[in-house]
């Protein structure tokens, strides 16, 4: 995460090791949120939920999507503790 934050301060169309999308997303996230550990840790579950919600629409009805995403969020919170 530290490397992504460092890349996000000087945005380019490509880097030697990685594609630029991750740095762009980190830059967008921290342009809205403050640069603290809590917001850095919350970036992954937030972006995962943002991606999973539209993808789950292809496979689940709405009444099953909400509990599924709640389970995903709870499991990611439990994994952070261990």
N, C-alpha and C positions, 0 to 999 in steps of 0.2 A: 504494500500500500504506500509506503514511503516513496518508493521509486515512481509510482504513478502520480503522486502529488507533486514530486519534483518535475516530472515531464509536463504536467498540466500547466505549469507557469509559463512555459514557452511552447505554445502549440505549433505543430508542424503537420505536414501532410503524410509524414512517415518517419519512423525511427529505425535504427539499425537492427534492433531485436524484435520489435513489436509493431503491430498495426496501430494507427492513431486513435481508433474509436474509444478505447479504454481511457486514454488521457483526456479526450474531449468530454466523456461522461463525468469523469472526476472533476474537471474544471467547471462544468455546468452545476454539479452537485454543490461544490464549495463556493460557487458564486452566490448561491442562495442560503446555504447553511454555514455556520461558523466552523472554523478549522479546529475542532476538538476531537478527542479520542472517541467519544460517544457517537458523534456524527460520522466519523470514519468507519466505525464498526457497523453502524446501521445502514451504510450504503449498500452492502451486499444483499441483505434480506429485502430491502426496499426495491432494489432493481430486479431481484428475482420475482417478487410478487407482481411487479409491473409487467414482466414478461409472461409469467404463468397465467395471469387472469385471461388475456385474450386467447392464449393457446388452449386453455381448458374449455373455452366456449365451443370448440370443435367436438369435444368428447363428452361434456357433462351439461345437464340442464342447470339453470341458475340456482335452483334450490340445493343442488349438490356442490356447486362451485364454492359457495360461501363457506360451508364447513370444511371443504378440502383446503381452501386457503388458510382458514383458521388453524387447521392441523399443521400445515406447512410452516406457518409463522411460529406456532408453539414449539414445533420440533427444532426449528433453527435456534430459538431462544434456549432450549435445553442443551443443544449441542455446544453453544458458546460457553456454558458453565463447565463442561467437562474438558 
